[in-house]
Amino acid sequence: MTFGGVFLTPEVIAVGEVLIDFVASEPVSYEEVKFFEKCFGGAPMNTVVGVSRLGVSSGVITAVGDDSFGNFLRKELEKNGVDVSHIVVKRGKRTTITFVANDPATGERSFMFYRKPWIGDTADTSLEVKDIDESYISSASILHVSGFSLSQNPCRNSVFKAIDYAKKVGVRVSFDPTLRIDVWDSPSILRKTYDKALKSSDIASFSREEAEFIFQTEDPEEAAHRALKYGIKIVGIKLGDRGAMIFNKAGEKVKLPAFKVKPVDTTGAGDGWNAGLLVGLIKNWDLKKCITVANAIGALIVTRRGAITALPNREELQKFLRDKAKIDIEI
């Protein structure tokens, strides 16, 4: 973005996948669904849209195909105030797509990806080392990274280049595992890659299932303590309808219940939660305020289909908190 003709680096930059989510129009199986709705998708990009809607500047480093879907994704980011100057168009590649269906009872998602290793190269896996602009990263406060984007090369090497440079210049690294086992060539590569990413992270957040898989424990508190041993400074554990917990390296812990809403589609709820946490850290909020805002955003998102459809702006979030929690928080 620019101000008076001078380029300003966003405070939060996401590097990783952007893709099209085709979300089932009703909560039935893939065999039964008749229609899918085209939606903006990609975990790190959902997060920075959430960050932008809360008034914190954001940008992306990602790749799209030379097609109409790529154009749609770029326009959606622009419409939401996200800097798109470092989106790379990959000639001869198609924009990555996925189909999303939801369990009728819980709203929980399942995914069917059209990208490596199931088909040939698509745009999100084709981000190259040369596409990483170190000067763009250097003035940010946080670099937000998706584990999904580490599943295939050349994107894996490119994202690690961004991480290494961020660490070198003192930009905090935020890691979201975005665990989707079927986009990896093997579980051993997945675990080795996650291990490397965790050792380079300052902030990390996990769903209950991700924490159990990565840290080999069903106890979310134990998982958080194991994460902190990697050197991570802030650890978030998202517990779905049971709320969430945040821990820090100083030994502080805050756990709050979820806000009660009727779930329609859980796609993007964790990404929105991450947006609330990152905004809170940018604004130097205490852990309780961070988790309160993050939980509220996650709750709002599940009330509509699509990952960014219900992401709130500041006024909408403040109204939700007043109505649901009878609290007034300055965002």
N, C-alpha and C positions, 0 to 999 in steps of 0.2 A: 504494500500500500504506500501511498505518497502523502506528504503533508507539505504544502508550499513548494512542491516540486522536488522535495528531498525524500529519498527512499527510506522507509522505516521497516526494520525487521520485526516481524510479529513476536509477541512474548511467548507464545506456544506454537511450536512447529511439529506437525505430525509427519512421519515418514512411514510408508507402507502401502497397503492395498486400498484401492478404491474400485468399487464394482457395482453391478446392478443386482439388486435383490428382486426376484420375482416371488412375491408373497401370496400364498394361497388366499383366496377371497373368503374362505370359510374354514373352520377348524375340522378338517377331515383328512384322511390319508391321501398320499400322492395318487393312488389309484382312483380315488373317488372325486378329487377336486376337479372342477370344471374350468375355473378361471384363476389366473394369477395377475396380481397388480404389480406393475413396474415401480420400484422404489429405489431411492438412493441408498447405497450400502458401502461397507468397508469400515471395520471397527475404528481405526485411528481417525478416519475422516469424520465419522459420526461424532467422535469426541471433540474434534476441533470446531465442528459446527455448534456443538453445545457450548463450548468455551466462548465462541464469537457472540452467540445470542445473549450471553451474560455480560457482554461488554468488554471482554478481554481480547486483544488482537491475536489472530491466529493465521497460520499459513500451512502449506503442505508441500511435501516432496513426494511425487508419485508419478505413475505412468498410466496413460489411457490409450486405447486403440484409436486408429484413424477411422472412426465410424460415428454414427449418430449417437450411440450410447455414451461414447467418450465425450461428445459435445454436451450431452445432457448432464453428465456428472460435473463437468467444468462449470456449466451455467448454474447448477444448484449450489455449488460452493461459492461462486461469485454472488449469487442472490443472498446468501447468508453471511456476506461480509468477510469471507475467508480469502486470503491472498493466494492467487493461483499462478503467480509468475514462475513457479518452479514445477508446474505440471509438464511432463514430457509426453509428446504424442509419438507413439511407436508405429511407424509406417509399416504396413503389411501385417499388423497384429490386430486381433479383435479384443475389445474390452471384455474383461472377465465377467461372467454371470454366475449366479447361484439361484436355486429354487429353495423356498422356505415353506415348510408346512408346520402347523401347530397342533399339539395334542388337544382334543376337544375338552378335556376335563381341566387341564392345568394351564394351557396356553404355551407350554414349553415347546421349543423349536427343534426341528431337525433340518439338516441342510443337504443339498445335492449340488456339488460344485462342478462347473465346467471350466477346468483349468488343469495344469499339471498337478499330479501325475496321471490324471484320467484322460486328458487330451493333450495336444501339443502346446507350445508356448502361447500364452495370452499376455496381454499388456502388463498386468500387475507383476508377473514373474520376470518381466524383461527390463526392469529398472537396472541400469548399469552404474558402475563406479563413477564413470565420467559424468553421470547425471547428478551427482551429489556436489552441491555448491557449498564449500566450507565457509565462505564469507557470509552466506545467508544464515547459516546455523550460529555463527559466532556471537551475534548480539541478542539471541533469544534467551529467555529465562529457563525454558523447559523444552527438551526434545522428547516427543511422545512416540513410542515405537510399538508395533504390533508383532507378536510372535508368529502370527500367520504369515507375515511377509518374509520370515526367515526360513520358510519351509523349502524353498527352491532357489537355486542359483539361476541367473546372476544376481537376483534381488538380495539374497542372503548376504553376499559379500558387500553389496552396496550399502545395505542398512548397517552392517557392522562398521563400515567406513564412517558413516555418519555418527554412530555411537562413539567410536574412538576419537573422532575430532571433537565432539561435544565434551567428552571427559577431559581432553587436552586443554580446552579453553574455559573450563569451569561452568559449562551449561549442564543443568541437572537432567538426567536421563530417567524418563518414566517408561516402565515396561508393563504392557498388558499381554499376557500369554496368548489370548484368543485361540484357545486350544481346539483344533479341528484335526483329529488324528489322521483322517483319510486324505489330507493334502500333503502328507509327508511320505517319503520313500520308505522309511523304517522307524520304529519306535526308538532305536538306539541313536539314530541321527537326531531325532527330536530331542531326546534327553540331553545329549551332548551339547546341542545348540542352545537349549534353554539354560543349561548350566553356565555357559559362556555369557549369555545375555544377563542373567541374574547377577553375576559377579561385576557387571559394569553398570548396574542400575542404582539410582538413588531413591526412586519411588517405584513401587510395584503394587498392583492390585490383582486379586484372584477371585474367581467364583469359587463356591464351595467345591465343585467338581474338579476345577483346575488345581486347587490347593491339595486335594486328596491325591490326584494323579502325580503331581510334581514332587510333593514332599512325602508321599507314601504314608499318610496318616489320615484317619477319619476325624481327628480332633482339629478344628480350625485354629484354635489357639496354639497348639503345638506346631501346626504348619506355619503360622506367623513367626514363631520363635525361630524355626529353622530358616525361614526367609531372611530374618534379621542377621543370622550368622553369615550370610553372603556379603554383608556390609551394606545392605539396603537400609536407608534411613527412615522411610515411611512405608508401612505395609498395610494395605487394605484387604479385607476378606469380605466378599459379598455373599450373603446367605439367603438371597431370594426373599421369600415372604417372611423369613425370620429376622430380616434387618441386615446389619453389617457391623463390622468391627474395624477399628484403625489402631495400629500400634506404631510406636516410634522407637528409635535406638536408645532414647533416654529412659525407656521403661514405662512410658505412659500407655494406657489402653483405654479406649472408649468404645462401648457397644450400645447401639440403639436399635429399637424395633423398627420394622418396616411400617410405612403408612398404608392404611387399609384402602385398597381400591379394587375394582373389578377388572381382572386382567383380560385383555383382548389379544394381545400379541406381545411377547416378551422380547422380540428382536430389538436390539439396541439399548436395552435397559442398563446393562453393565457399562456400555460406552458412555451413556449419559451420566451414570454414577461417577465414572472417571472424570468427566468434564467438571462436575461439582467439586471433586477433590482437587483437581489442578487449579481451578479458579481460587479455591480457598488457600492453597499454598502460595499462589502468586500474591494474594492479598494478605498473607501472614495471619490467617484466622487460626484460632485454637482448634484442637482436634474435634471437639464437640460440635462446633459450628460447621466444620468441614463435613462431618458425617451427616448432620441434619440436612444440609443442603443437598448432598449427594443422594441421600435416601429419598428426598422429595422429588428430585429429577427422575430417578429411577422409577418411582411410582407413577409419575405423570406419563412417562413414555409407554408403559404397558397398557394404557387406556385406549390406544389407537394402533392401527396397523402401520408398519413401516418404522424404520429405525430413527428417523429424524422428524417425523410428522408431529409428534407431541413435545419435542424439545422446547422448553419454555424460554421466554425472554425474562428479563429481571422482574418486570411488573407481574407477569403471570406466575412466576415462582413465589414472589412475595405474597400474592393473593392466596395461593395454595397453602402456604405455611400459616397464614392468618386463619384460613378456614379450617384446616385440618389439625393444626397444633396450637392455635391461639397464640402464636408468637410472631413478632415483627422483627425480621432480620434485614439489616442493610446489606444489599448485594453490591 
